[in-house]
Amino acid sequence: MDAPISKMADLEGKAYRTVVDRYYTPGYRTDVQGRHREDLCILQHSNKVCIVTLAASHPLMADGKTVARVDFQVTEKVNRLDNKVIGKGKRGAQWLQESSPLCRVTCTDNTEFTLYSCIKGKLVEVNENLINSPQLLTEKPSSEGYIAIVLPKFGESDKEMARLLSQQQYQDALERRGREATSEARERDLVQARSKMEEEESSSSTDPGKDQAGGSKDSGDEPNQKRAKLEVTDKEQPSS
Amino acid sequence: MAEELKQLKLFSDVAAMLAPARSLREAGCCPCCLLRFLGEKDCHIYQKSAEELQTVAHILCNQPQGNADSATGDNKCVNTDDIPCIACLGILQHGCSEEFLDRIQSKMEEECYKSQLFSLSLMTPIQLLVREHAVMLFLRERFSDLYTGQSIDKVTSMKDVYKWRCGPRLKDKLNMEYHHQVESPFLIQLMFEHKETETECSFLISACPKVFPTNSRKRKRDSEQTVLNRTSVTRAISSLSESKFMSLVRCPPEKVDTMCRCQELTCYHEAVFVAGRYNKYSRTLSQTPWVVDGERRGETSVSELICTRIKAMFMAQEYRFSSAGREDVDVRTLGRGRPFLVELIQPHISDVPPDKMKLLQQEINSGTTDIAIRDLQVVSREESGKLKVGETEKTKSYSALVRVEKPIQPDDLKFLEEITDLTLAQKTPIRVIHRRPLASRDRVIHNMSGEYIDSQHFRLHLKTQAGTYIKEFVHGDFGRTQPSLSTLMHMDTDILELDVESVDVDWPKTIDE
């Protein structure tokens, strides 16, 4: 079979698109549950199945945190690991609301975060690999480090996705967040941060010390690694 | 005794049966029913022409009683074929006429049915059960010495007589084989109805409350027609005593004015199976029609490209396409191809010789460059089952164009050849999770090798157990296939192209080209 090799030229001509680029559409929720910068990204497969993942702007990634532990015991009674689904229809699945917690994340600096579903539907599975390899959450956020797979009601997946921010809206929101929070003096830093966002997957913790002034407002974050600091704007959110 | 009578083998000797013969004729039996109720069982007698049968009946009924040896024939033979018979209501008269058989023939020609062999099936009005029983009771009462111990079961059935009479004649008209009581995949079904007498069974409902319970809810819902079927009527008749039955029904039954009509003539041909192997050369062609939200994606599909012409050749009503596994829309199938099976429902033509199949194959292949087929052949129903045998045991070979995240050297691919019979744990891929149950399945990769292309690409050759998801093995499916090529190579790997190189199934048989 020599044919494909000759076709290689065509393939190289086009920009390479990853599995996620090819088969998934992203949707974002910023400041989930009103918590500043806690952004999540939902990847909708062309078959309408949704994958909940961490967005690059989430403090876990943006602040270069190291995840120590992922716990699926979200309340006293509910453990996401107990979820069992049967058959094609995924009977017996735990039903998720947008505000349903999926897991609790503890970092090496003892900060804690709760990650939420952001989308209504049946919980198909949580990523059990995160228990033994919690670092995947920040190292491979949109592949091995996914949080959960959710199956919205038949015919409602698109409606659910429409409630989220598109790629463009998400980038606009990040820009606004940057503008509103920073003085003009840090405009330069913002441009850098924005270009970082556009790279999507960068989890670098470079640029230390560039952002000293803004860091003071937020408790629990390391001031050195602070990016743009901003006030929460709720105007964009359909619900809180 | 006349020659014609010497061939007869009746319940008793011919001389003794003359009186019942005369009574049956007076009651209004046609010659065939007359002979049936006298006990004749020889098919050759019934295969005589209508005229010859008329003569036999006439002679039989006009013999001076007790003197069977002296020939008569003074009275002119009266043709009774236009008078509906009380026992068969004309099925053995008009139903066996040349005119009616011609109708069957023209219907066959109209619908272009062609088969090697046919069989006949008759559906007769249920009131005939009552009528035949009434004839029998009449004989038993009047000729108790001759008919004691005889029952309707000892009388040659109307259906047998019909098939003896019409089978061989239709065989010549239709130019197909016919053998009595030999089942053929091609069935001609005749449904006879007789409006004039259709209420003749109704009395049984009130006469046999055990068979037709009056107060059951079922009774009220169901109409008379659904309650009265062949089984219930037979049960009801046998539950009544002779005297009770005779008090309710006229024995012999009343004469009628009209003949049975054949309301429906249906032909039924069992499914024919066609097998072969196909190659798929397109990366934009789905295997079967692809419909999303009621909207068609893609102009055609593998199954349509293959089946449209086959269906037309066999003049089938419908088809069902199946194959040994399936490939994604963007995957090619090369090598000797993938075995497939087409089940043709209600074919009008079942007998397509090998040379015509070869032409059909050429026609299909010349119509498209997206697919090609080989080994096209008709297979038996038993053979057709082999397609799905050993579905998970068989192996498949693939080649995949892989892109790697970090630059590689040709030597970096050597280790793949050392891996044999690697068991993967594959969770149901996300791309099919909406229509398959969630499970983790073990699949085996028997062997692998890498063919270096450039620092970022190589071609992966692999032989796997059927049912292995190759794309997921290469990109890992969010870490849900373990191990995956990425975990083996310690870097992100992605699949750009996939080809099926072989589907290792030794079926259907190879046909020389």
Interface residues (C-beta under 8 A of the other chain):
Chain A: M1 P4 I5 K7 M8 L11 Y16 T18 V19 Y23 H45 S46 N47 K48 V49 I51 V85 I86 G87 K88 K90 V124 E125 N127 N129 L136 K140 S143 E144 Y146 I149 L151
Chain B: L334 S399 L401 R403 K427 I430 R431 V432 I433 H434 R435 R436 P437 L438 I453 D454 H457 R459 H475 G476 F478 G479 D492 D494 L496 E497 D499 E501
